[in-house]
Amino acid sequence: MASIININNKLSDTINLVSEVILGKSSIIELALTCLLARGHLLIEDLPGMGKTTLAHALAVTLGLRFQRVQFTSDLLPADILGLSIYDREQGEFRFHPGPVFTQLLLADEINRATPKAQSALLEAMEERQVTLDGEARPLPQPFFVVATQNPLQQLGTFALPESQLDRFLMRLSLGYPDADAERTLLSGEDRRHTLETLQPLLTPPELTALQAQVESVHLSAPLLDYIQALLHVSRHSEQVQPGLSPRAGLALVRASRAFAAIRGRDYVVPEDVQAVFGAVAGHRLGTPGGDLQSAESLSGWLLDQVSLP
């Protein structure tokens, strides 16, 4: 239990510090850290100007992670993300020049403004934590966390993420508009970018990797596994949901529930942990690719209502 309390203390401080930059969104910050702690990747979908990029940068600073940002555009090439080999005349050989993906926190900004070819460059990196180029597998730094932002699909110049790409993200979140008090503080105070510059790291990458390992020891009881399986079953055998949740989605739900419990200071999962992360884990995997957030939230809530609590 001592190690779980340690996770709770460290990440509670992180949530409080990031909340000084992203005002009034502590629950979203908590879910973003849950995603990282569960060794997942995060997709943030929202309108421009809502703080998506600032959140990713604040997480990188407070967690002591190396940070790279790639602006996804329609002319972006896979080599712009992964890197490429260039011939060195003096050495008489090709030398590999790593791309921005070789970092610890990669911000893929406006990922759905790039073509599917550029989007797919991240598939192996997100799943295998490596990049294969010129027949050689090159491991990525650890921890490795992708935060991708995307604009709503009804905006001009966007390409819907295919199911295979969406499934690589453990969670999809939306920041949404701030409440009145948070917005008043934002409008009357200093630029949040200035606050961002004053943040100090609370963790080191090795400490974060150790916390991720500790999460795997969080206990998840047999009745709760039955509960998760029932949610998967209902999603696969209901006319309301097409397609249903995959086994990978079930594994993601288990990992996220354990991480959320650890952040809350417990070494065991309770039903409320599963419910707290379910919408973020399942929403983008339900229905058609790129389904809007409101529909996904409604569908996730409907599924939770169909299954009795253990």
C-alpha positions, 0 to 999 in steps of 0.5 A, spaced: 500 500 500 505 504 501 507 504 494 500 506 491 500 512 497 506 514 493 503 514 487 497 518 489 501 523 493 506 525 487 500 525 482 496 529 486 501 534 486 502 534 479 494 535 478 495 541 482 500 544 478 498 543 471 491 546 474 494 552 475 495 552 467 489 549 465 484 552 469 478 548 472 479 542 468 482 537 474 478 531 472 480 532 465 488 532 467 486 526 472 484 522 466 490 524 462 495 522 467 491 516 468 492 514 461 500 516 461 500 511 468 497 506 464 502 506 458 497 508 453 496 514 448 491 520 449 487 523 443 484 530 445 478 532 441 476 539 441 475 546 438 481 550 436 483 555 442 481 550 448 488 549 451 489 542 448 497 544 446 498 547 453 495 541 457 500 537 453 506 541 454 504 542 461 504 535 462 511 534 459 514 539 464 511 537 470 513 530 469 520 531 467 519 528 460 523 530 453 518 534 449 517 534 441 511 537 437 509 536 430 504 540 427 500 535 422 498 538 415 496 535 409 503 535 406 506 532 412 511 526 410 512 520 414 519 521 414 518 528 417 515 524 423 520 518 423 527 521 421 531 518 415 538 516 413 542 521 409 548 519 405 555 522 409 560 523 403 566 523 408 564 517 412 562 513 406 555 511 409 548 512 410 547 516 417 540 515 420 537 522 423 532 521 428 525 524 427 521 528 433 518 521 434 524 519 438 522 523 444 518 521 451 512 526 450 510 527 442 505 532 441 501 530 434 498 537 433 491 537 429 493 529 427 487 529 423 489 535 418 494 530 415 493 525 410 492 517 412 499 516 410 502 521 415 497 518 420 499 511 419 507 513 421 505 513 428 502 506 428 508 502 430 511 507 434 505 507 439 504 500 439 511 497 439 515 503 442 519 502 436 520 504 429 523 500 423 526 504 418 531 501 413 530 494 415 532 496 422 528 496 429 530 502 433 527 503 440 524 509 442 525 512 449 522 510 455 517 512 457 513 514 451 507 518 451 503 520 444 498 526 446 494 527 439 490 533 438 484 533 433 479 538 431 472 536 430 471 533 423 466 538 420 471 543 420 475 544 413 481 540 411 480 534 416 481 527 415 478 522 419 482 517 423 481 510 421 479 505 426 486 502 426 489 509 428 483 510 433 484 504 437 491 505 438 489 511 443 487 508 450 483 514 451 479 520 448 478 526 452 475 533 450 477 539 455 470 543 453 469 550 455 471 553 462 466 554 467 465 562 469 469 562 474 475 559 471 474 563 465 474 570 469 480 568 472 483 566 465 481 573 462 483 577 468 490 574 469 496 573 466 497 569 459 497 562 461 503 561 457 507 565 462 505 560 468 507 555 463 514 557 463 514 557 471 513 550 472 518 545 475 519 538 474 516 534 480 518 527 477 524 524 473 523 519 467 525 513 471 521 515 477 515 515 472 517 508 469 517 506 476 510 508 478 507 505 471 510 498 473 507 499 480 500 500 477 500 493 474 500 490 481 493 494 483 488 488 485 482 487 480 477 482 483 474 476 479 467 480 480 470 486 477 473 482 471 466 479 470 463 486 470 468 488 465 466 482 461 459 484 461 460 491 458 464 488 452 458 482 451 453 488 451 457 492 446 457 486 442 450 484 442 446 490 441 443 493 435 445 500 439 452 499 438 456 497 431 461 495 432 462 492 439 468 493 443 474 489 442 479 484 446 484 490 446 478 495 448 477 490 454 485 490 456 485 498 455 479 498 460 483 494 465 489 498 465 486 504 465 481 502 471 488 500 475 491 506 474 485 511 476 485 507 482 492 508 484 491 515 483 486 515 488 490 512 493 488 505 492 491 498 491 485 495 489 479 497 483 472 499 485 466 499 480 466 507 480 474 506 477 471 502 471 465 507 470 470 513 471 474 511 465 469 507 461 467 513 457 474 515 455 476 508 454 470 506 450 467 512 446 472 512 440 471 505 439 464 505 439 460 506 432 463 509 426 470 512 426 470 519 428 463 519 431 462 525 435 463 526 442 456 527 444 454 521 441 460 517 444 458 519 451 451 518 450 452 511 448 457 509 453 452 512 458 447 507 455 452 501 456 453 502 463 446 503 464 445 496 461 450 492 466 448 491 474 454 493 478 457 487 482 
